[in-house]
Amino acid sequence: MQLGRILERAARRSPGKTAVIFGRRRLSFGEYDRRANRFAHRLIAAGVEPGDRIASLLFNRPEYGIVHFGNARAGGVLVHIPPLHAPAEIEEILKRTRPRVLVVDPEAEAKLTPEARAGIPVLLDGGEEAFAAALRGFPETPPDRTVDPRAPVAMTFTGGTTGGPKGAVVSHRARYVSARSTAREHQVTASDVVAVVTPMFHAVGLMIWYQASILAGATAVLFRRWDPAAFVAATERHRISSVFLVPVQVRDLLRSRAFDRERLASLRNLGVGGAPSSPALIAAWSAAMPHCGYTDHYGQSETGPLTILRPRDTATRAGTVGRPAPGVELRIVDANGDPVPVGGTGEIVARGPFLMEGYFGDEKETARYFRDGWGWTGDLARADDDGYITLMGRSRELINSGGFNIFPAELETALGTHPAVDDCAVGGVPDERWGEAPVAWVVRSADVAAEELIAHCAARLARYKRPREIVFVDRIPRTPAGKIPKDRLRAAYLGRKPDHGESSHRAVSGPRS
C-alpha cells in the first residue's frame, strides 16, 4: 500500500474522530487528511518529482505526520534528520542528500548553519501557524499523482561500519508491512488512545508505532519530550491505553515520584523496543502494573520489527526477544551463511518485503548488508528449541544507549580533532539507566582535562553521543593486525583495575540531556 493511503482510509472511516492530540491542539482524521493533501500539492508546486528528496528537522508535533503522509502522496523521499544532532551533523546530512524542501522545527532552526541554508531551495517553518500559512490556498483533494508502493518513501539514519551515519532507504511497501505487523502484534485497535513518546524522527517512533496507530484508526497523543510526570497526567486525562517506550523510559516511569498505578489504570499494553529488556525490568513492570501487558520486540531501522515477545510469554521467556513475527523469514547463521545448531551463536539474517532498499549513496555498505536477498543485521543471537531468540551482542561496534545507536568511530573522530589527543578508542559499557554508555580511552599529547574533551565532543555531535566517561591511558593496545581489542579495554574498565597501560585517571560527564 502507498503510505499516504493509510491516513486516507482512516479519514474515510471516521472523518470526525480525533486523530491527534498535542497539548491543547486536536485534529480530526478528516482535517489531518486534508492538510496532508495540501502539503502534497505544496511539494508538487515546488517542483518535487517522484523520487526527489525532501527533509524534515522536527520534534514530535502534528506537522510531522502531515509532512510524512503528504510527502508519501507526492512521491518524495523524506529524509528524517534528528534535531538532536549538532549543526555540523545536520549540515553534513543535508549536503549528502540535497533535499529540495526542508521543514524545520522553530526550536531547531538555530542549528541550521548559513552553508546548510544556502543549499535548500525551499525552507518551510514547521511551527503551527507558519506551516498552516504555507499550505493555505492549496487543494484539499488528493494530488493527481500515481505512486508505486515499491518506490522509496523515506530515509532514516543509523550507524555504520565506516564510522558515519548511513541513510537507510525504505519503500512504501516495507513500512506498510511493518505498521501492519506492529498493529497486529501490539493489538492496537480503533478503540485505543495511543501515546507517541519516542521521537518520530526515529524509525520506530513514526514509521512503526505512529503509523500503526493511524492504520488502526486510533487516537494518538503526541509528546514533545519524555517526562514521566507529564505522561502520567496525560494518561489519566486522555485515558491512554497503549504506549511504546524504550527500556530507559520504562525504568524512568517506574522510578518516578509521579508513578501511580491508579492514574495509569487505563493502560492495557506497553510496547518496548529499541534496546533489550532485562528480565528484572519486565518483572518490575509486571509487579507494578499487573493489568498492563508487556510486549517486547526486536528490529532495526533497516527491517522494522523482526521478533515479538508477547505478554503471555514474559513470565517464562524474559531475557529473550521472542520469536519471529508473522511474515518474517529469519535465520541464525555462521559467517558462511549456514544455519547454526539450536543453541549456537550466529548472526541474525532476515528476508521479506519489510527490508530496506539499501543505504543512500553507499553501494559498499549496501552490498555488505545484503547477501543473496538476505539482510545481515550484524546482531549475534542464539535460539532455543522452541524458537525463542536471545540477543548475544553485536558483530559491529554499535553502542545502543537509551534506544539510540552511537557508533564509536564518530566519537573517535571527534576526539581526534582535539590537539591534545594523541590516540583514542571508544566502546560501550553496561549502564543501569541507558542500557549502554560510551566510554573513551584517551592518550594525551598535552595536558587537558576530561571535561574539556567531553565538551569538545558535545560541540561536534549530538549531546547523547558524548562519552559518559574519559579514561586517560598511557597507550592504546592493538593487535598485530593493528586492531584495538576493545573487549580487553572494556574488561579492565569494568573491573576497575588499570590494565594495558591504563592510568587511574577518570572523569565522568555531566547530566545527560
C-alpha positions in Angstrom: 0.0 0.0 0.0 1.1 3.6 -0.7 1.7 5.1 2.7 -0.5 8.1 2.1 -3.5 5.8 1.8 -3.1 4.7 5.5 -4.3 8.1 6.6 -6.8 8.4 3.7 -8.5 5.2 4.7 -8.7 6.2 8.4 -10.3 9.5 7.4 -12.9 7.8 5.3 -13.9 5.5 8.1 -14.0 8.1 10.8 -13.6 11.7 9.5 -14.8 13.4 12.6 -12.9 11.3 15.1 -9.9 12.8 16.8 -6.7 11.6 15.2 -4.1 13.7 17.0 -3.9 15.4 20.4 -0.9 17.6 21.1 -1.2 19.7 24.2 -4.4 21.7 23.6 -4.5 21.0 19.9 -6.8 18.4 18.4 -7.1 17.4 14.8 -9.7 15.1 13.4 -8.8 12.4 10.8 -10.7 14.4 8.2 -8.8 17.6 8.8 -5.5 15.7 9.1 -6.1 14.1 5.8 -6.9 17.4 4.1 -3.8 19.0 5.4 -1.7 16.1 4.1 -3.2 16.7 0.7 -2.4 20.4 0.9 1.2 19.6 1.8 1.5 17.2 -1.1 0.3 19.9 -3.5 2.7 22.4 -1.9 5.6 20.0 -2.7 4.4 19.5 -6.3 4.2 23.2 -6.7 7.8 23.5 -5.5 8.8 21.1 -8.3 9.1 17.9 -6.3 9.0 14.9 -8.7 8.7 11.2 -7.6 11.9 10.1 -6.1 13.1 13.6 -5.2 14.2 14.1 -1.6 12.7 16.5 0.9 13.8 16.7 4.6 12.3 17.2 8.0 14.1 18.6 11.1 11.2 18.2 13.5 10.4 17.3 17.1 7.2 15.4 17.7 4.3 17.6 16.7 1.2 17.2 14.4 3.1 18.8 11.5 5.4 15.7 11.4 2.5 13.5 10.4 1.3 16.0 7.8 4.8 16.1 6.3 5.1 12.4 6.3 1.8 11.5 4.7 1.9 14.5 2.3 5.3 13.5 1.1 4.1 9.9 0.5 1.3 11.2 -1.7 3.7 13.4 -3.7 6.1 10.5 -4.2 9.0 12.1 -2.5 11.7 10.5 -0.2 11.5 12.1 3.2 14.9 12.4 4.9 14.4 12.3 8.7 17.0 14.4 10.4 17.2 14.2 14.2 17.0 17.8 15.6 19.2 16.5 18.5 22.1 16.4 16.1 24.8 19.0 16.2 24.8 21.7 13.5 27.8 20.1 11.7 25.9 16.7 11.6 22.8 18.3 10.2 24.8 20.2 7.6 26.6 17.0 6.5 23.3 15.1 6.0 21.8 18.0 4.1 24.9 18.2 1.8 24.8 14.5 1.2 21.1 14.2 0.4 20.4 17.6 -1.2 16.7 17.9 -0.5 14.5 20.2 -2.5 12.4 21.2 0.5 13.3 21.3 4.3 10.6 21.6 7.0 12.3 22.8 10.2 11.0 23.0 13.8 11.2 26.5 15.2 13.2 25.1 18.1 15.8 23.5 15.8 16.2 26.4 13.3 19.2 27.8 15.1 21.1 24.7 14.3 21.0 25.4 10.6 24.3 26.9 9.5 24.4 29.5 6.7 26.0 26.9 4.5 23.2 24.4 5.2 20.5 27.0 4.5 22.2 28.1 1.2 21.7 24.6 -0.2 17.9 24.4 0.4 15.7 25.6 -2.4 12.6 25.8 -0.2 12.7 26.2 3.6 9.4 25.9 5.5 8.8 26.8 9.1 7.3 23.8 10.8 5.6 25.8 13.5 1.8 25.6 13.7 0.8 29.0 12.4 3.6 29.4 9.9 3.2 25.9 8.5 -0.6 26.4 8.1 0.0 29.7 6.3 2.4 27.9 3.9 -0.3 25.5 2.9 -3.1 27.9 2.7 -4.8 28.0 -0.8 -3.6 24.6 -1.9 -6.2 22.0 -2.8 -7.6 19.7 -0.1 -8.1 16.9 -2.6 -5.6 14.1 -3.3 -3.0 15.1 -5.9 -3.3 13.6 -9.3 -0.1 11.5 -9.0 0.4 7.8 -9.1 3.0 6.4 -6.7 4.3 2.9 -6.9 4.2 1.1 -3.5 7.6 -0.4 -4.3 9.1 3.1 -4.6 11.3 4.6 -1.9 9.4 6.9 0.6 11.8 7.6 3.5 15.3 7.6 4.8 16.4 7.3 8.4 20.0 7.4 9.6 21.7 4.7 11.5 25.4 4.0 12.4 27.7 2.2 10.1 31.0 0.3 10.0 32.6 3.2 8.0 32.1 5.4 11.1 29.5 7.8 9.8 25.7 7.7 9.8 24.1 5.8 6.9 20.8 6.6 5.3 18.6 3.5 5.3 16.1 4.0 2.3 12.8 2.2 2.7 9.8 1.7 0.4 6.1 2.4 0.9 5.5 -1.4 0.9 8.2 -2.1 3.5 6.9 0.4 6.0 3.3 -0.6 5.4 4.2 -4.2 6.2 5.9 -3.0 9.4 3.0 -0.9 10.5 0.5 -3.7 9.9 2.7 -6.1 11.8 3.0 -3.7 14.8 -0.7 -3.0 14.9 -1.4 -6.7 14.9 1.2 -7.9 17.4 0.7 -5.0 19.8 -3.1 -5.4 19.4 -3.7 -1.7 18.6 -7.3 -1.1 17.6 -9.6 1.8 16.7 -10.8 1.9 20.4 -7.2 2.7 21.6 -5.7 6.0 22.7 -2.1 5.6 21.8 0.8 7.6 23.3 3.6 8.6 20.9 6.5 9.3 23.2 9.5 8.0 21.2 10.9 10.5 18.7 9.2 10.5 15.3 12.5 11.1 13.6 13.5 7.6 14.8 12.1 4.7 12.6 10.2 3.1 15.5 8.6 6.3 16.6 7.0 7.3 13.3 7.1 4.6 10.7 6.4 1.7 13.1 4.4 2.9 16.1 2.7 6.1 14.9 1.8 4.6 11.6 0.3 1.6 13.4 -2.0 3.9 15.3 -3.2 5.6 12.2 -3.6 2.3 10.4 -5.8 1.1 13.2 -7.8 4.3 13.4 -6.7 5.0 17.0 -6.3 8.4 18.5 -2.6 9.4 19.0 -1.4 11.7 21.8 1.9 13.2 20.8 4.6 14.2 23.4 7.2 16.8 22.6 9.7 15.2 25.0 9.8 12.4 27.5 8.6 13.4 31.0 7.2 10.7 33.3 5.0 13.1 35.3 3.6 14.6 32.1 2.9 11.1 30.7 1.1 10.0 33.9 -1.0 13.1 33.8 -1.9 12.7 30.1 -2.7 9.0 30.6 -5.2 9.9 33.3 -6.6 12.8 31.3 -6.9 11.1 27.9 -7.3 7.5 29.1 -4.3 6.4 27.2 -4.4 2.6 26.7 -1.3 1.8 24.7 2.3 3.2 24.6 5.6 2.4 23.1 8.7 3.1 25.2 12.4 2.2 25.2 13.7 0.4 28.3 15.3 3.5 29.8 11.9 5.2 29.7 10.2 2.2 31.4 12.7 2.5 34.2 12.2 6.2 34.5 8.5 5.8 34.7 8.7 3.1 37.4 11.1 5.2 39.5 9.3 8.5 39.0 7.6 10.1 42.1 4.7 10.7 39.8 4.2 6.9 39.2 0.7 6.0 40.3 -1.0 2.7 39.3 -4.4 4.2 39.7 -3.7 7.1 37.4 -2.3 4.7 34.9 -5.3 2.3 35.2 -6.3 2.8 31.5 -3.0 1.4 30.2 -3.5 -2.1 28.8 -0.4 -2.6 26.7 3.2 -1.4 27.0 5.2 -1.9 23.8 9.0 -1.9 24.3 11.9 -2.0 21.8 15.0 -0.1 20.7 17.2 -2.0 23.2 16.9 -5.3 25.0 14.6 -5.6 28.1 16.1 -7.3 31.1 14.2 -9.9 33.0 14.4 -7.7 36.0 12.8 -4.8 34.2 9.9 -6.9 32.9 9.4 -8.4 36.4 9.3 -4.9 37.9 6.8 -3.7 35.4 4.6 -6.8 35.9 4.6 -6.3 39.7 3.8 -2.6 39.5 1.3 -2.8 36.6 -0.2 -6.3 36.6 -3.2 -5.1 34.5 -0.9 -4.0 31.6 0.8 -6.4 29.3 4.5 -6.0 28.3 5.1 -6.6 24.6 8.7 -6.5 23.6 10.1 -6.5 20.0 13.4 -6.5 18.3 14.1 -4.9 14.9 16.2 -2.4 13.0 15.8 0.8 11.0 16.6 -1.4 8.0 14.0 -4.0 8.8 11.2 -2.9 11.1 10.0 -5.5 13.7 11.6 -8.9 13.3 10.7 -10.7 16.6 7.9 -10.4 19.1 7.8 -11.3 22.8 4.2 -11.4 23.7 2.8 -10.6 27.2 1.8 -14.2 27.8 5.5 -15.3 27.4 7.2 -12.6 29.5 7.0 -14.7 32.7 8.8 -17.7 31.3 10.8 -16.2 28.4 12.1 -12.9 29.8 15.6 -12.3 28.6 14.7 -13.3 25.0 13.2 -11.1 22.3 10.6 -13.7 21.5 10.0 -15.5 18.2 10.0 -14.2 14.6 6.9 -12.1 13.8 4.4 -13.5 11.3 5.7 -13.0 7.8 9.3 -12.7 8.9 11.8 -15.2 7.5 14.6 -15.3 9.9 17.7 -17.4 10.4 20.7 -17.5 12.7 23.8 -18.3 10.6 27.6 -18.6 10.7 29.9 -16.4 8.7 29.3 -18.5 5.6 25.5 -18.1 5.8 24.9 -21.7 7.0 22.4 -22.1 9.9 24.0 -22.7 13.3 22.7 -25.6 15.5 20.0 -24.9 18.1 21.7 -23.1 21.0 24.6 -22.0 18.9 25.5 -18.4 18.4 25.4 -16.8 15.0 24.3 -13.6 13.1 20.7 -12.9 12.6 19.7 -12.6 8.9 16.2 -11.9 7.6 14.3 -11.9 4.4 11.0 -10.4 3.4 9.1 -7.3 2.0 10.0 -5.3 5.1 13.7 -5.0 4.2 15.1 -1.6 3.2 16.1 -0.8 -0.3 19.7 0.0 0.6 21.9 2.7 2.1 21.7 6.0 0.3 24.8 6.7 -1.9 26.7 3.8 -0.3 27.0 0.8 -2.5 29.7 -0.8 -0.4 27.7 -0.8 2.8 24.6 -1.9 0.9 26.5 -4.9 -0.6 27.8 -5.7 2.9 24.3 -5.8 4.3 22.6 -7.8 1.6 23.7 -11.3 0.5 21.5 -13.4 -1.8 18.4 -11.5 -0.8 19.0 -11.8 3.0 19.7 -8.8 5.2 22.6 -9.4 7.6 21.7 -7.5 10.7 25.1 -7.5 12.4 23.4 -8.8 15.6 24.5 -12.0 17.2 22.0 -14.3 18.8 21.0 -17.9 19.6 17.7 -19.7 19.5 16.3 -22.4 21.8 14.3 -25.5 20.8 11.1 -23.5 20.7 12.5 -20.8 18.5 12.8 -18.1 21.2 15.7 -15.8 20.4 18.3 -14.3 22.8 20.5 -11.5 21.6 24.1 -12.1 22.4 25.7 -8.9 21.3 26.7 -7.1 18.1 29.1 -8.2 15.5 29.7 -4.5 14.8 30.7 -1.9 17.4 27.4 0.0 17.7 26.6 1.3 21.2 22.8 1.3 22.0 22.2 3.9 24.6 18.6 4.6 25.6 17.4 3.3 22.2 19.8 5.4 20.2 22.7 4.0 18.2 26.1 5.5 18.8 29.0 4.4 16.6 32.4 4.6 18.3 34.1 5.9 15.2 32.0 9.1 15.3 33.3 9.8 18.8 36.9 8.7 18.0 36.9 11.1 15.0 35.6 14.0 17.1 38.1 13.3 19.9 40.9 13.1 17.3 40.3 16.7 16.2 41.4 18.0 19.6 45.1 19.0 19.6 45.8 17.4 22.9 44.5 13.9 21.9 47.3 11.7 20.6 45.3 8.4 20.4 41.9 7.3 21.5 39.3 4.4 21.4 35.6 4.4 22.3 33.5 1.5 23.4 30.2 0.7 25.1 29.9 -0.4 28.7 26.8 -1.5 30.6 24.8 1.3 32.1 21.9 0.8 34.6 19.8 3.6 33.1 20.7 3.8 29.4 21.5 0.1 28.8 24.9 1.1 27.4 27.0 4.2 27.6 30.1 5.3 25.6 33.4 5.4 27.4 36.5 6.9 25.8 40.1 5.8 26.4 42.5 8.7 25.6 46.2 9.1 25.2 47.1 12.7 25.8 49.8 14.6 23.9 49.4 17.6 26.2 47.7 18.4 29.5 43.9 18.5 29.1 41.0 18.0 31.4 38.5 15.3 30.7 35.7 17.8 31.0 37.3 19.8 28.1 37.3 16.7 25.9 33.7 15.9 26.7 32.7 19.5 25.8 34.7 19.2 22.7 32.6 16.2 21.6 29.4 17.8 22.6 30.1 20.8 20.3 30.5 18.5 17.3 28.0 15.7 18.0 24.5 15.3 19.4 24.7 15.5 23.2 23.6 12.0 23.8 26.7 10.8 21.9 29.1 12.4 24.4 31.4 10.0 26.2 30.0 9.2 29.6 33.5 8.9 31.0 37.1 9.6 29.9 39.8 7.2 30.9 43.3 8.5 30.4 45.8 5.8 29.4 49.4 5.7 28.6 48.8 3.8 25.4 46.0 2.1 23.4 46.7 -1.6 22.9 46.5 -3.1 19.4 46.7 -6.5 17.9 49.4 -7.4 15.4 46.9 -6.5 12.7 46.6 -3.0 14.1 43.1 -3.5 15.5 42.1 -2.3 19.0 40.9 -5.2 21.3 38.1 -3.2 22.9 37.0 -6.2 24.8 40.2 -6.0 26.8 39.7 -2.3 27.5 36.1 -2.9 28.5 37.0 -5.8 30.8 39.7 -3.7 32.5 37.3 -0.8 32.9 34.5 -2.9 34.4 37.0 -4.5 36.8 38.2 -1.0 37.8 41.7 -2.4 37.5 44.1 -0.4 35.3 45.5 -2.6 32.6 47.1 -2.3 29.1 48.8 0.9 30.1 45.8 2.5 31.7 46.3 5.1 34.4 43.7 5.5 37.1 42.5 9.0 36.0 38.9 9.0 35.1 36.3 11.7 34.7 32.5 11.4 34.4 30.4 13.6 32.2 27.6 15.8 33.5 23.9 15.1 33.3 22.6 13.8 30.0 20.2 15.9 28.1 
